[in-house]
Amino acid sequence: MEPRSFREAERVRRRNAAAAGNLDSVAGQTQPRPCGRMRRMGKQEATASQRQYVQLGNWDVTTSLLEEPGVSWQDAIADWFPNGSLPPRRREHFPLKGWRVLDTSRSDWAEEVSILGAPSTEEPGRWVLVQLSRHAAGNHITSPAVFRPLPVQEVRRQGLRLGWSGPEFSMACGGSPDITVVLVNESDIHREPVEEDDSHVQGLVLDLHGQRIGDGSFVHGMAPPIPELGPGQRIELPAFRNNPELTGLPAGEYQLAAILTSLNLRAEGSARLTIR
């Protein structure tokens, strides 16, 4: 069975993290994080603790882990494929050594998921990541994807605030609302996005008790990158695109929440949605 691509798995993981499993309280102040640590920082400078981590793909890993020599590809997958396995696609550029486990977890679609990484032999400074998943019917491996180590989200979102463009929005039953949020650079420094900083905002619909309606998911293409923002500059971003739960909601009052997923930045407070 051909596994889904690594980048597709990344998009699903990020969407689900924002919309479901890791959003502990959309009505409160908790923000989601696909895995690992979570801190809400107010200072502009990265702390010593933050500098010990970098983001690779959608995972935070310690810099010390990346400094280790790693093992051969065959040793890295020995527990997954005891009889050996050829590297996935792009074999001519695939690292044969330097592999290490970056993350291990369980999910609702696999008994175990492991992320392996090794320094790229084709693109210096970047890392090749591969996802392994264990299933009752057998183990799967994704095609590799290449990522550059980046500052973690906590660092990249410092000085940025996400707010609503207005306190209330309205729409007709079965319609498509024009709901937007505003990203503001409140720092005194020029903010330049990194390659992972896209402008996709995940909108969530809540009842008046703060309980999420639906799973907040929808199909979308690649969102454009967040533009450079100078001190005090702002940009308005759409928060809902074809969310399926909106089409079937009856007339009434609802709350809205929104998250800029690439930075794991939640819109402050909640807005009100009236469906007529």
N, C-alpha and C positions, 0 to 999 in steps of 0.2 A: 504493500500500500504506500503510495507516494505521500510523504508528510507535507503539511502546509509549510509555507515559507517562514523563515525566522521573522521577517519584518511584518508579515501578517499576524503571527503570534504576538509580536510586540504591540501592534495596534489593538488587538483584542484584549491583551492584558491591561494596557493603559486605559481603554474604554471601560472595562469591567471594574477596574480599581476605582475609577472616578464615579461610576454610576451605581455600584452595588457593594461588593464585599468589604471594602476598606473605608467606606464613608460611615463612620460610627454615628455621627449626629449631624445631619444636614441642617437642622434647625439651630444647632449650637455652633461652637467654634472649632470643632475638630475638622482637620483636613485629611484627605486620603493620601496614602503612600503605598505604591504597589508592593514594596517589601522593604524591610529594614527600618532605619531610624526615622524619627520625625521630630523636628524642632521648629518652633516659630521664632524667628530672630528679628530684632529691631535694629541692630547696629549695621553699619555699612561694610565693616571689615569682617572677613572670614575668621572664625575662631580657630584656635589650634586644633580643636576636635574636628571641625569641619574640614580642615586641610588634610586630615588623615584619610579622607574618603574622596573618591572620584566617581562620576557616573559613567557607566559603560552601557549603552543601550538604555534599558529601563531599570538597571540595577545599580545600587550603590555598593562599591567594593573598596576595601582598604588599599591604600597605596603600598603597604607592606606585602600584600598578597600578590600584587603585580610585579614586585621586585624579586619574587622567588624564581628559581630556574625552571620549574615545571617539569613535566615528564613527557615521554613520547606519546604520540596519538594512540598507538596500540595499547600502551599501559593505561591511558586515560579511559578507554572504553572497554577494558578487559571485563569488568563486572556487568557490562551491558550487552556486549557481544563476545562471549567466550571464544567463539571460533574465529574471531578476527573480523574486521570490516574495512572495506576500502573507504578512503575519505569521500565525502559527498562531492557535489559538483565543483567545478573549477579545480580539479585535482592538481593541475600544474602549478597553482599558486597557493595550495593548501599547506599550512605549516605541519611538519611532521614531528616537531618537538616544541617544548615550551608550554604544554597544556596544563591547566589547573582548573579546579572546580570553583566557580564564582558564586553560585547560588544553588541551593537545593530546596525544593518545596513540594507540597502536595496540592492537588487541584481536583475540581469536580469532574475533569475529563481525563485524568491520568492518576495512576497510583503513586507515581513519583515523577518529578520534573527536575532535571539538572541542567545548569548552564555551564558550559565549558568555554574557556577562552585561552588564546595564545597570541603572542605578538605576530603581526602580519609580516610575512617575508616579502610582500609585494609593495606595501604602502607603509614605510617607516613611520612610527609614532601612532599607528592604529592597531586595533586588535580584532582578530577574527573570533566571532562567537558562534557557538552551535548549541542547539537545544536538543536534549535527549529526553524522551518520555517513556515511562514504563506502563504497559497495559497488559491485561489478562491474555489478549490475543498475540502479544509480542511487543518488542520495543521499537520505537521509531526515532528517527533522527532528521532534523530539518536541514535544509540547505544553509550554508554559512552566510553570515552577514558581517560587515566590517564597520567598526565604530571607533571614534576618537575619544579618549578619556576627556571628560568635561568636568567643570566644577559642579557640585551637587546642586539640586534644585533650591535648597535652602539659601545657598549663596547667590544663585542667579536671580532669585526673586526679591532680594533685599532692596528696599527703597521703592518697590512697585506696589501699587494698590489697585485692586479690582473692585469697582463699584457699579451700581445700576445706573443706566442713563435716565431713569425716572422711577418713582416709587410705585407706580401702577401702570398696568397694561391691560388691554382688552382685546377680545376676538369673538367672532361669531362661532356657533357650534359647528365643528367640522372644518373650521378655517385654519389658516396658517398665520400665527401672530408675528408681528415685527417686534421682537424683544431683543434688546441690545444691552451690553455692558460697556464700561469705559475703563481702559487700562491707563493708569497715570504714573508717571515717573516723579515721585515725590522727593527723590534724592537730589544732591547737588552735583552729580556726576553724569556723564553721557553713558547711556546704556546701549551696548551693542549685543544683539542676540547671537547665540551660538547655533550650530546647525540643527540641533534638536528642538529649538524654540519655535514651534509653529503656533499659529493663532487660534487653534481649535478650542472653542469653549463648549463644555458639556453642560447643557441646561437640564435641570431636574424639576419635576412638578411635585408639589407636596400638598397634602390636605391641610386644613387649618390647625391641625394638631402637630404638624411637622413631620408626618409620615409620608415617605416617598410613594408616589403612584407610578406603577410600571417600573421598568428597570433603567430608564433613561437612555437606552441605547438607540442608535440609528446608524444607517450606512452612509458613509461620506467619503469623498476623495481626499487627496492630500490638501490640507489647509495651507494657505500662504504663510511665510515666516512672519514673526513679529518684527515690525520695522524698528530701526534705531529710534530711540527716544532721548531727547535732551532733557535737562532739568525742567520740570514743570510741563513737559509735553504730554499729550494724551492721544489715545486712539480709540475709536468706537468699534466694537466687535459684535457680530451676531451671536446670540446665545442658544438659539434653537434652529435646527435644520431638519425638517421632516421627522420630528419625534413622533413615533407611532401612538404613544399614549395620549397625545393631544387630540387626535381625530375622534376618539370615542368618548371624550369626557362630556358629561351633561352640563347644562347651564349651572352656574354657581360661582363661588369664590374659592380661589386657590392661592397657595404661596409658591414662590419660585426660588430656586437656588442655582448657582452656576459656578463652574470650576474651569479655570484655564489649565488644561491638563498637562501641557508640556512643562509648566512651572509649578504645578500642584498648588495653585493660588486660588483660593475661594473668594467669591464676591462677598463683600461685607454686608451683613444683614440679609434680609429677604425682601423681595418685591411681591406685590399683589397682582394676581391675574383674575380678571372677571370674564367669564364666558357667558355670552348672551344667548 
